[in-house]
Amino acid sequence: MPFLGAGPILGSGSPTTEGIDMNRVRKLVVGVAALATVALGGATVASAVSNGNGDAQRSDETALTGDTATKVKDAALAKTGGGTVERVETDGDGQAAYEAHVLKSDGTRVTVYVNKQFEVVGTESGR
């Protein structure tokens, strides 16, 4: 009389592939890795353009570097009486050549507009 439950005995095959579709596992691992890469990449980009308060550099503004960045920072800090320059960039609104976003020591934020001669030509609170 045949044994009821006859069939492959568990554990009788290869321990790494028995009952597992390795192509499916491979696709799952690759998919999870791709998703993690996209998520981390997005977080890195967001962090790179954020100024710390959730505002990001606009696409029509370009971050300043070198001597230009230093001169704009110096002009902005002289105008605000100190603080922390969060970022300096070209001004996309056309109010000046450059703008500096400053966090003042009292916690308020101000945007300082600077012309090409590195003179302050205006300020705007709360930005």
C-alpha positions as a printed Julia matrix, in Angstrom:
127×3 Matrix{Float64}:
  0.0    0.0     0.0
  1.43   3.36   -0.98
  2.34   5.85    1.67
 -0.22   8.68    1.8
  1.85  11.84    1.46
  4.33  10.28   -0.89
  6.3   12.8    -2.83
  9.53  14.68   -2.42
 10.89  14.57    1.05
 11.56  18.02    2.48
 15.23  18.68    2.73
 16.16  16.15    0.08
 17.17  18.67   -2.58
 19.71  21.45   -2.69
 19.38  23.56    0.47
 19.71  26.83   -1.49
 17.27  26.25   -4.33
 14.64  23.76   -3.18
 11.21  25.29   -3.65
 12.65  28.74   -4.34
 12.47  30.42   -7.73
 15.93  32.03   -7.73
 15.04  34.33  -10.65
 12.23  35.75   -8.57
 14.49  36.26   -5.58
 17.14  37.9    -7.77
 14.56  40.27   -9.29
 13.24  41.15   -5.84
 16.73  41.94   -4.52
 17.57  44.05   -7.58
 14.25  45.89   -7.3
 14.75  46.69   -3.62
 18.3   47.89   -4.29
 17.09  50.13   -7.13
 14.34  51.6    -4.97
 16.8   52.3    -2.15
 19.18  53.99   -4.59
 16.44  56.26   -5.92
 15.28  57.15   -2.4
 18.8   57.95   -1.2
 19.57  59.92   -4.36
 16.45  62.04   -3.92
 17.28  62.72   -0.29
 20.82  63.74   -1.23
 19.63  66.18   -3.88
 17.05  67.68   -1.52
 19.68  68.08    1.16
 22.1   69.71   -1.24
 19.72  72.47   -2.25
 18.0   73.01    1.08
 18.98  75.97    3.22
 18.01  74.31    6.47
 14.5   75.73    6.81
 12.88  73.74    4.03
 13.37  76.39    1.33
 15.31  75.22   -1.67
 17.31  77.01   -4.3
 15.13  77.77   -7.29
 15.9   76.41  -10.73
 16.37  79.94  -12.12
 19.06  80.78   -9.55
 22.65  79.56   -9.51
 24.76  79.03   -6.39
 27.72  81.4    -6.13
 31.28  80.19   -5.58
 34.75  81.62   -5.05
 35.44  85.35   -4.71
 31.94  86.31   -5.8
 30.38  84.18   -3.04
 32.78  85.6    -0.45
 32.08  89.23   -1.44
 28.3   88.73   -1.43
 28.47  87.05    2.0
 30.62  89.87    3.39
 28.24  92.54    2.07
 25.19  90.71    3.45
 26.69  90.19    6.91
 27.78  93.84    7.08
 24.19  94.87    6.3
 22.56  92.49    8.81
 25.09  93.04   11.57
 26.09  89.38   11.55
 24.32  86.06   11.46
 24.7   82.91    9.38
 24.65  83.01    5.6
 22.57  80.03    4.55
 23.26  80.38    0.83
 24.33  82.91   -1.82
 23.1   82.78   -5.4
 22.16  84.74   -8.46
 18.88  86.6    -8.08
 16.16  85.06  -10.22
 13.68  87.86   -9.46
 15.71  90.61  -11.11
 15.99  92.78   -8.0
 19.8   92.59   -8.09
 22.62  90.51   -9.53
 22.96  88.41   -6.39
 21.15  87.52   -3.2
 22.2   86.15    0.17
 19.86  84.32    2.53
 20.84  85.13    6.1
 19.66  83.71    9.44
 20.14  86.52   11.94
 21.18  85.91   15.53
 17.63  86.69   16.72
 16.28  83.82   14.58
 14.75  85.94   11.84
 15.59  85.4     8.19
 16.4   88.1     5.66
 17.31  88.09    1.99
 19.94  90.67    1.14
 20.13  91.85   -2.49
 23.6   92.77   -3.8
 24.54  94.37   -7.15
 27.53  93.5    -9.36
 29.65  96.09   -7.52
 28.91  94.13   -4.31
 26.82  96.93   -2.83
 23.64  96.11   -0.93
 20.67  97.46   -2.88
 17.83  96.06   -0.75
 16.62  93.58    1.83
 13.51  91.51    2.35
 12.54  90.07    5.74
 11.17  86.6     6.24
 12.78  84.98    3.23
